[in-house]
Amino acid sequence: QRVLLRVRVKSPRGNDAVLVAPIISQRIEETADDARAMVWWRFSEPMRRVIGASDHYAELHRQTVLALESRYAVTLYELGALLHRREDPVWRGTLDQLREQFGVPGGKLDRWADLRRRVVEPAVAEVQQLAAFDVTWREFRKAGTVIGLEFRFWPKAPDARAASLRELDSSRVGRKARRGGKAERVVDPAL
């Protein structure tokens, strides 16, 4: 609900403007503490208009979205799903645009080192492990200070894609350790 939609529009006076609205307008969460608790949500009216008029489609794989543990990884996955098959599969922006894109709360993670450590690196690692596409990133500096970031996406090779699908079918327990290379891989002798 903190991720904002930004769409170029005309203002009521006919000038170029930007409509800023939440993607999700509301949600209902059951308060039960068991695995059967459900969440219902609704796209906001501006988001429904954008979806209805869109000629761009993202390939969101339900199992992948549900397997991602970080909301920042979900946002990066959605961005990659939208871009990875395009001619120029790149997102570029300033650090403020990155914070807005990923829904980083205002006043949080003001230093680049914290933003990199808490948002960028974990999200990239999680998407690389579970998505059908790959992602890399690089920073832009001016006078030694990071001023922007770029994410580049592309479809994985068939064997890497198969490894991601196997990881999705595996137990969530130990996934973070496997991602960091800190857990042994169990090899099925039948394979």
N, C-alpha and C positions, 0 to 999 in steps of 0.2 A: 504494500500500500504506500510505501515511501518512494517507490520508483515513479518518476514523472515522465509523462508523454510530452514531447515538444514538437509542434507542427506549425509550419509556416501557414499563415492565414492573412486575410485582410481584416483590418480593424473595422469597427462600426463606422468610422469616418472614411474608410476606403484606403487607408495607408497599409503598407507592409507591416506585419506584426507576427508575433509568435504566441500560439495558444499553449499554455502550460496547464496540464491537468493530471491527476493520478490515473494510473492504468486500471486499478481496482477501486471501485467505489465503496464496496462494503463486503463484509464477510461475517458469517455466523459460525462460531466454533463451539462444538459440544465440549462440555467441561469434564467428561468422564476421563479417568486416568488409565484407560485400557487401550489396546490396539484397535478397538472397533469405533473409537471416537471419530466423528466426521467433521469436515469443514466445507462450507458452501461459500462461494464467492461470486461476485458479479462485476463484469467489466463496467467501467464508467461510460457514460453516454458519449463523450468525445472519443474514447477508445473504440466503441462499437461503430461509430461513424468512420473512423480511420480503417478499421478492419473491413467494413463493407465496401469502401472505395479503394482498397489496396490492390495493387497489381504485383505485390511482392509477397512471397510466401516463405515461411521458415519451416524446416523439417524438424519438428520437435519429437523426439523419441520419448514416449511416456516413461519407459523403464529407466532411461538415463536421467530424466528430470527428477524422478522420485528417488534415485540413488544419490544425487548430489546432496551433500551435507551443508554447504554454505550458501547463503542467499547470494553472495558475490559470485560463486561458481555458477549458480543458476542464471544470473544475469549475463555472465560471460558466455555460457552455453547458448543462451537465446541469441546473443549477438553473433556468435559464430555460426549458428544454424541459419541465420539470415544471410550471412555474408560468404560462407565458405565456397559456394559454387559460382560466385560472381566473377566477372573479369578482373575487378580490382577488389579482392577480399580483405580490405584493410579498414580498420577504425583508427582515426587519429584524433587526439584532443589534448587540451591543456589539463593540468591536474584538477582544476575546478570543474571542467567538463567531465573528467573521469569520476570525480566524487558525485556529481549530479547523475551521471549515467548509472552508476552502481548503487545509488541511494545511500551513500555514506552520510550519516547524520551531521548536521552543521556543528562546527566546533570540535569534531572528533577527528583524530588521525591527521592533524595539521602538518606534521613533518612527513616529507617524502619517504624517509626510512620506515616510518610506521605504516604508511599507506602501502608501501611495497611489501613489507613483512606480513601485514594482517589481511590485505585485500588481494593484491596482484599475484604474488607468488603462490598462495594456497589455491586461489581460483584457477590459475593456469595449470597447476599440478593436477587438480581434481578433473578438470576438463580433458587434459591430455590422457589421463588414465581411463576415462569412461566414455568419451564422445567418439563418434564416427569420423570426426575431423580432428586435425591437429591445430595447435596455436602456439605462436611465439610472440614475444613482445620486446620492444626496445624503447629506451628513454631518449628524449631530446634534451640537450643541455645548452645553457647560455651562460657564459662566464662561470662554468663549473656547477651551476645550479640546475637541477632538473626542472624543466618548464612544461614538458609534455610527454605523451606516451603514444605508442602505436601498437596495436594488436594486428597480427596477420594470421589468416586462417586458410586451410586447404584440406581437401579430403585425404584421409589416411590411405596408405597402401592396404591391399586386401588382408595381408597377414597381421598388420597392426590393428585393423578394424576387427578382425576375428578375435584378437587378444582382448580388445575392449569389450566385446560381447561376452567372452568367457568371464571377464571380471564382473560384468553386470549379473551374470548367472551365479557367481560365487557368493559366498556368505559376506555380508557387510563387515562381520567381525574380522579384524586384521587388515581391512582395506587400506587404512591410512599407513600402516606399517609396510604393506606391500608397495604402496605408492612411493614411500621414502626409501625403498630397498632394504628395509630393516627386518624383513620377514623372509623366511625361506619359501620358495615356491614348491608346492606339492605337485609332482608330475604323475599323471594317471598312466600306469603301465599299459593300459589298453590303447592309448593314443599313439 
